[in-house]
Amino acid sequence: MYKLLIVDDEKEIRNGLAERPWHSLGIELVGLCRHGMEALQFVARQPVDIVLTDIRMPFMSGLELMEAIHRQFPFTQMLILSGYSDFDYARQAILNGAADYLLKPVNPDDLAESFRKLTARLDEKKQIEYRTAVLKRKEKLLAKKLREEFLQRLLRSPIPEDELEQASSEGEVLLGEGGFAVAVGMLDRFAEPEASVPERERKLILFALDNLLGDIWDAHGSGYHWIDQAAGMFYLLSVRGAGTEAFVSVIRQLDRFMGLFKSTISLGVGFPARVPGAIPASATAALQSLASCPEPGAVVVFDELHRHRPVPSGETALAEPETAANDGTDKAEGRSYVLAQAKQYMEANYHRSLTLHDVAAHVYVSPGHLSSLFKETGDTFLKHLTSLRMQRAMELLPDVGKKVYEIVEMVGYSDPAYFAAVFKKHTGKTPFEYRSSLSVDGRD
């Protein structure tokens, strides 16, 4: 059904037109307006397909309405119904794009025939738009298939230089000269031998993953991705020299969809490749790094010296190359380094509204993994943050030039009452008692 709006300043004509059997013409009457200004406001609220309007009306004429409609809603069709046979009116209406110009009193058969012709044109236009959309979709799917085939070939084996330019052009892949790197990721639930993921669910997950990677990787110009449907893996190709942090950022964004995937994601990162011919070797290194992931949700970076050096890293950890003598030492040093970096960040930002997620993101580990690192030292994230804030508060309270509520904000709290309760639990005194005791001690 096409939506019709009738505009005429004469009530009898409006009501008479409204009684026509519009449904038999495939038309739904959605509104009646008294003048052009009212009609323009109506169309702005509720777009219509056809406007049947008089010419001479108060506030805004039919011709002025036509100009405004075609300027703001160019796909809306206009029919003129006028009591004036003046050629100038008709000529101006046609020039403004009127589909037809009918004279009052209009013959019902002529009116119906005019609308039949108009709806036939609209039907034909819809068919053209539909066929165009289908062709565009087919072109898009073909381009995607060609890109996937090229990326699969590029990642698996070197492509001769004399073929590379044409092959990359057919696959619509711009390689450029900015340096390359490959990362390979996998949903950890796919790698569990005992886990049997139904084929339909597996396809849906990989379909969702394909679309998400298109949005958060390809669309940002970082490079291209390819889903290995058979293996349940995804490949990320960096074409602009993006480093490991760019790959890790993708995983951190995908982590927001863990509820959809019902799984963490592990990632292996290959070595940088200066030329396209080295991309397959980088992909192989990325696969080796992925295979060496020490725990679900880890990110392992290939190390040319030690081949690959896994460091326990939680859901989004960044495992940098290590140079220690053995894996046990490497792991311990890696964990110690991450914790030290986290504490350093907390010391610099304790005055902010700091959360476990904020600190974990800064050191490229999952919140759960960072929490476990604190617990291994007999501490917790909250206890350590509270200790930092209380220590700083104790340093600031002797300065009587600072109000207690000012100190509360300076150490990262927004509620003075809550701060006072935490401070008393930590020191055995309220902030005011603590400040007073320092004054007494000073007099003694």
Secondary structure by P-SEA (a helix, b strand, c coil): cbbbbbbcccaaaaaaaaaccccccccccccccccaaaaaaaaaaccccbbbbbcccccccaaaaaaaaaaccccbbbbbbcccccaaaaaaaaaacccccccccccaaaaaaaaaaaaaaaaaaaaaaaaaaaaaaaaaaaaaaaaaaaaaaaacccccccaaaaaaaaaccccccccbbbbbbbccccccccccccaaaaaaaaaaaaaaaaacccccccccccccccccbbbbbbcccccaaaaaaaaaaaccccccccbbbbbbbbcccccccaaaaaaaaaaaaaaaccccbbbbbbbcccccccccccccccccccccccaaaaaaaaaaaaaaaaaaaaaacccccccaaaaaaaacccaaaaaaaaaaacccaaaaaaaaaaaaaaaacccccccaaaaaaaaccccaaaaaaaaaaaccccaaaaaaaaaaaaac
